[in-house]
């Protein structure tokens, strides 16, 4: 009986060793696999707006002797002593327009009408407008010696290729402008009664536009 028990014990041990060896051997074989892939390209658009039209108008406040008030009127031809110009030529486009006013005086207004065109592929809206006016020493004289104001409106086509500024359709924060949309910036450069003689002034205006889905977008 003792001899038989010993033999069975050895056989069981041998079985365990064989199973373990078989399991380890199976891990050395490669499995067949298949893969799926997704590939593509991404192209971003752009935010771009240009000035594409400009014209200048001039007004002056003339004292009404009956009321004692200044009334804005067109400048008579024989009093047309001030030069108001901007440098955007017909057919040009630019992101910056320079203007110049020579021989100005109190109550004089140079009105510069600029046409804007959205050329970028991403819709935008106006996010910020900044104004600055300085005298020759760099002192801030905005709304004291000089006013610099802007009104933004839609620009609509009234005839084939003829556009006008629609004063009843303002462009404000959140107004969406898409590629091909046009708008007007009506800028008034006005010298107040505080304007000094023989002074040099500089005025700057920034109009920032941002992609449609950021602050204020609709």
C-alpha positions as CSV (number, residue, x, y, z in Angstrom):
1,X,0.0,0.0,0.0
2,X,2.8,2.4,0.8
3,X,4.4,1.9,-2.6
4,X,1.1,2.7,-4.4
5,X,0.5,6.0,-2.6
6,X,3.9,7.2,-3.5
7,X,3.4,6.5,-7.1
8,X,0.1,8.4,-7.2
9,X,1.7,11.4,-5.6
10,X,4.4,11.6,-8.2
11,X,1.9,11.2,-11.1
12,X,-0.2,14.2,-9.8
13,X,2.9,16.4,-9.6
14,X,3.9,15.5,-13.2
15,X,0.4,16.5,-14.4
16,X,0.6,19.9,-12.8
17,X,4.0,20.6,-14.4
18,X,2.7,19.6,-17.9
19,X,-0.4,22.0,-17.6
20,X,1.8,24.9,-16.5
21,X,4.2,24.3,-19.4
22,X,1.4,24.2,-21.9
23,X,-0.1,27.5,-20.6
24,X,3.3,29.3,-20.9
25,X,3.9,28.0,-24.4
26,X,0.5,29.3,-25.6
27,X,1.5,32.9,-24.7
28,X,4.3,32.9,-27.3
29,X,1.9,32.8,-30.3
30,X,0.8,36.1,-32.0
31,X,-2.9,36.9,-32.2
32,X,-4.5,38.2,-35.5
33,X,-5.8,41.8,-35.2
34,X,-7.5,44.4,-37.3
35,X,-7.4,48.2,-36.9
36,X,-9.8,51.0,-37.9
37,X,-8.4,54.5,-38.4
38,X,-9.9,58.0,-38.8
39,X,-7.7,60.7,-40.5
40,X,-8.4,64.1,-41.8
41,X,-7.2,67.7,-42.2
42,X,-8.4,70.8,-40.4
43,X,-8.2,74.3,-41.9
44,X,-9.0,77.4,-39.8
45,X,-10.8,80.4,-41.2
46,X,-10.0,84.1,-40.5
47,X,-11.4,87.3,-39.1
48,X,-10.8,90.2,-41.5
49,X,-12.5,93.5,-42.1
50,X,-11.3,96.4,-44.3
51,X,-12.2,99.9,-45.1
52,X,-13.3,100.1,-48.8
53,X,-14.8,103.6,-49.2
54,X,-14.4,107.1,-47.8
55,X,-15.8,110.6,-48.2
56,X,-15.6,113.8,-46.3
57,X,-18.2,116.4,-45.4
58,X,-17.7,119.7,-43.6
59,X,-20.0,121.6,-41.2
60,X,-19.6,124.6,-39.0
61,X,-21.6,126.0,-36.1
62,X,-22.9,129.4,-37.1
63,X,-24.2,131.7,-34.4
64,X,-27.9,132.4,-34.8
65,X,-28.3,136.1,-33.9
66,X,-31.9,135.6,-32.9
67,X,-31.5,132.7,-30.6
68,X,-27.8,133.0,-29.6
69,X,-27.3,129.3,-30.4
70,X,-24.8,127.7,-32.7
71,X,-26.5,125.9,-35.6
72,X,-24.6,123.4,-37.7
73,X,-24.7,124.4,-41.4
74,X,-22.7,123.6,-44.6
75,X,-19.7,125.9,-45.0
76,X,-20.3,128.7,-47.5
77,X,-17.9,128.5,-50.5
78,X,-16.3,131.8,-49.6
79,X,-15.6,130.5,-46.1
80,X,-14.1,127.2,-47.1
81,X,-10.7,127.8,-45.6
82,X,-10.2,124.4,-43.9
83,X,-8.9,121.3,-45.6
84,X,-10.3,117.9,-44.4
85,X,-8.9,114.8,-46.2
86,X,-8.4,111.1,-45.7
87,X,-6.0,108.9,-47.6
88,X,-8.2,106.0,-48.9
89,X,-8.3,106.3,-52.6
90,X,-11.2,105.0,-54.7
91,X,-11.0,101.3,-55.2
92,X,-8.5,100.8,-52.4
93,X,-8.9,98.7,-49.3
94,X,-7.1,99.2,-46.0
95,X,-7.3,98.5,-42.3
96,X,-5.9,101.9,-41.3
97,X,-7.1,105.2,-42.8
98,X,-5.3,108.4,-42.0
99,X,-7.0,111.8,-42.0
100,X,-5.8,115.4,-41.9
101,X,-7.5,118.6,-41.0
102,X,-5.7,121.9,-41.7
103,X,-6.6,125.4,-40.6
104,X,-9.4,124.3,-38.3
105,X,-11.1,126.6,-35.8
106,X,-13.7,126.4,-33.0
107,X,-17.2,124.9,-34.0
108,X,-15.8,123.4,-37.2
109,X,-16.6,119.7,-37.9
110,X,-14.9,117.4,-40.3
111,X,-17.2,114.4,-41.0
112,X,-15.4,111.3,-42.4
113,X,-17.7,108.6,-43.7
114,X,-15.9,105.2,-44.0
115,X,-17.3,102.1,-45.6
116,X,-16.4,98.8,-43.9
117,X,-16.5,95.4,-45.6
118,X,-16.2,92.0,-43.9
119,X,-13.8,89.9,-45.9
120,X,-13.0,87.1,-43.4
121,X,-14.7,83.8,-43.4
122,X,-15.7,83.9,-39.7
123,X,-18.6,86.2,-38.6
124,X,-17.8,89.0,-36.3
125,X,-19.4,91.7,-34.1
126,X,-18.1,94.9,-32.6
127,X,-16.4,94.3,-29.3
128,X,-14.7,97.6,-28.4
129,X,-14.4,101.2,-29.6
130,X,-11.7,103.4,-28.3
131,X,-11.1,107.1,-28.9
132,X,-8.1,109.3,-28.2
133,X,-7.3,113.0,-28.7
134,X,-4.0,114.6,-27.7
135,X,-2.5,118.1,-28.0
136,X,1.1,118.8,-29.1
137,X,2.4,118.1,-25.6
138,X,0.7,114.7,-25.4
139,X,-2.0,115.9,-23.0
140,X,-5.5,114.3,-23.2
141,X,-7.9,116.9,-24.7
142,X,-10.7,114.5,-25.7
143,X,-14.1,116.1,-25.2
144,X,-12.5,119.3,-24.0
145,X,-10.8,120.9,-27.0
146,X,-11.7,118.3,-29.5
147,X,-14.5,115.8,-29.9
148,X,-14.0,112.5,-31.8
149,X,-17.2,110.5,-32.1
150,X,-18.3,107.6,-34.3
151,X,-21.7,106.1,-35.3
152,X,-21.8,102.7,-36.9
153,X,-24.7,101.7,-39.2
154,X,-25.5,99.1,-41.7
155,X,-24.6,100.0,-45.3
156,X,-27.4,98.9,-47.7
157,X,-27.5,98.7,-51.5
158,X,-30.0,101.1,-53.0
159,X,-29.2,100.5,-56.6
160,X,-26.8,98.3,-58.6
161,X,-23.5,98.9,-56.9
162,X,-24.7,102.0,-55.1
163,X,-24.7,101.9,-51.3
164,X,-25.9,104.2,-48.5
165,X,-25.5,104.4,-44.8
166,X,-28.7,103.3,-43.2
167,X,-29.0,105.5,-40.1
168,X,-32.0,103.6,-38.9
169,X,-30.1,100.3,-38.8
170,X,-27.3,100.8,-36.2
171,X,-24.4,98.4,-35.7
172,X,-23.8,97.8,-32.0
173,X,-22.5,95.2,-29.6
174,X,-23.7,91.8,-30.6
175,X,-24.7,92.8,-34.2
176,X,-23.6,90.0,-36.4
177,X,-21.5,90.8,-39.5
178,X,-20.8,88.0,-42.0
179,X,-18.5,87.8,-45.0
180,X,-19.7,90.3,-47.6
181,X,-21.6,92.4,-45.1
182,X,-21.0,96.2,-45.3
183,X,-21.3,98.9,-42.7
184,X,-20.6,102.6,-42.3
185,X,-18.5,104.4,-39.7
186,X,-19.6,108.0,-39.6
187,X,-16.8,109.9,-37.7
188,X,-17.1,113.4,-36.5
189,X,-13.9,115.4,-35.7
190,X,-15.2,118.5,-34.0
191,X,-13.2,121.4,-32.6
192,X,-14.9,122.8,-29.5
193,X,-15.0,126.4,-28.2
194,X,-11.9,125.4,-26.0
195,X,-9.7,124.8,-29.1
196,X,-6.5,126.8,-29.0
197,X,-5.0,128.8,-31.8
198,X,-2.0,127.5,-33.7
199,X,-2.0,124.1,-32.0
200,X,-1.4,120.7,-33.3
201,X,-3.8,118.0,-32.3
202,X,-3.9,114.2,-33.0
203,X,-7.0,112.0,-33.0
204,X,-7.2,108.2,-33.1
205,X,-10.1,105.8,-33.3
206,X,-10.0,102.0,-32.9
207,X,-12.9,99.8,-33.8
208,X,-12.3,96.2,-32.6
209,X,-14.3,93.3,-34.0
210,X,-14.2,89.8,-32.5
211,X,-15.4,86.4,-33.7
212,X,-19.2,86.1,-33.3
213,X,-19.3,83.5,-30.4
214,X,-17.3,85.6,-27.9
215,X,-18.6,88.1,-25.4
216,X,-21.8,89.7,-26.7
217,X,-22.2,87.4,-29.7
218,X,-25.7,86.3,-30.7
